[in-house]
Amino acid sequence: MINIRSTDDEITRFLLEIKHDAFSDVEVAAQLAKTLSSSGLTFCSRLQQTADVASTGGPSSLSTLLCPLYLRAAGLLVPKLAVPGRPAGGVDCLAQISGYKTELTTEELHDVMDKNGYAHFLDAGRYAPLDARLFSLRKLYGALQVPTLVVASLLAKKIAVGVVRAGLDVRVAPHGNFGSSWTTAKENANLFINAAQLCNIKAFPVLTDARFPYQPYIGRSEALLALSEVFQGSSSIWLSEHVEQCKLLAMSAAPSSLHEKIANVGSSELETRFFDNIKAQGGSVKSFKTKIAETRFLHAQQITAEEDGFFTISLDRIRKALIAFQARVENKENLFPDPSGVILIKRPGEWVKKGQALATIRIADQ
């Protein structure tokens, strides 16, 4: 087993051994999670009523943005230690709000949690730094989808900040890192449950279909625009369906005694919880609304149907295109660039006529 003093060569040998092992190992995943979580600072809330919903990656879902709001509305504490996502992880989206602090000192973390009970922040080399080192090498050696390593990384973040109830949005698709088939994803979900139990965490994975867009707003600022629609009660049927899905994901991670409370959370309560967190981490209602207005304005270019037929879309191609745009302008001073985004007007499978608008795109100067 590796530790904080292990060299990169030693870590590489360790991950390659696991990568070449044909079987997932519950005990190795749990022990590795504990090792990763203890490699840096840890946070423990004064109360043990903590919960969070993580995800296995994939574009268009809002679960890592909406689920914390539902959990907080139910009275649970949500210390959400996050990593950058591609193309639009939760913390990446929040970083688009001017003033929002994605990195928190220990004192700031305690202050944010005391103020509103929900903090969404990066490890910044302080929490589970060995996990960040391992993740970099996993990318280098093609080990991002190794189940034992994925589970250990997910659990390490929960252990490091004292989360005792861990929901997981298992996004099943070719681009997902928990399995491209439902059979494989179920096996890995069980691995997550069993490893979490050894770490004294109650785990609640839920499998969702990530082959098609969960909702029409795809991109970092677009996710914020989607939230605005939710808060204003002006969601489309498609977006509303996804909001209900996120509500169920939050319920899965919460004690059964709180299910009714979460079921009754409305859009105004979600907005209140959202702005409580935004203000606690340095942003403002004004900066959020400014970003929303800018995003709407930049969505001026339409994509139209070239012929009659059923609308089809490759979510993976959209994901790769957005990541490529981001990579061109990403640097140390701009970790979360936001040069482009998509809003779908039609759902995959809809019949469209030639010339009908299918989507709008945003291409911003960076």
WOWOVEN-V504631 format. One line per field, one symbol per residue. phi: phi as a letter, one per 40 degrees, with the letter a starting at -180 (. if undefined). burial: I if it has 9 or more other ideal C-beta (glycine too) atoms within 8 Angstrom, else O. A space follows every 50 residues. Layout:
phi=???
burial=???
This chain:
phi=.cacccccccccccccccccccbcbcccccccdccccccacbbbccbccb aabcacghcgcbccccddccccccgccbcbcbbdbbcacdcccccccdgc ccbbcdcccccccccbgabbaccfgbcfccccccccccccbgbcbcddcc cccccdccccbgcbbbcaccccadccbbhcbcccccccccccccccccbg bcbbcbcbcbcbdcaccbiccccccccdccccgbccdcccccdccccccc ccccddcbcccccccbcccccccccdcdccbhcacccccccccccdcccb ccbbccaciccbabccccdcccccccccbcaccbcbcbcaabbccbcdgc cbbdgccbabbbbbcb
burial=OIOOOIOOOIIIOIIIOIIOOOOIIIOIIIIIIIIIIOIIOIIOIOOOOI IIIIIIIIIIIIIIIIIIIIIIIIOIIIIIIIIIIIIIIIIIIIIIIOOI IIOIOIOIIIIIIOOIOIIIIIIOOOIIIIIIIIIOIIIOIOIOOIIIII IIIIIIIIIIIIIIIIIIIIIIIOIIOIIOOOOIIIIIIOIIIIIIIIIO IOIIIIIIOIOOIIIIIIIIIIIIIIIIIIIOOOIOOIIIIIIOIIIIII IIIIOOOIIOIIOOIOIOIIIOIIIIIIIIIOIIOOIIIIIIOIIOOIIO OOOOIOOOOOIOIOIIOIIOIIIOIIOOIIOOOIOIIIIIIIIIOIIIOO OIOOOIIIIIIIOOOO
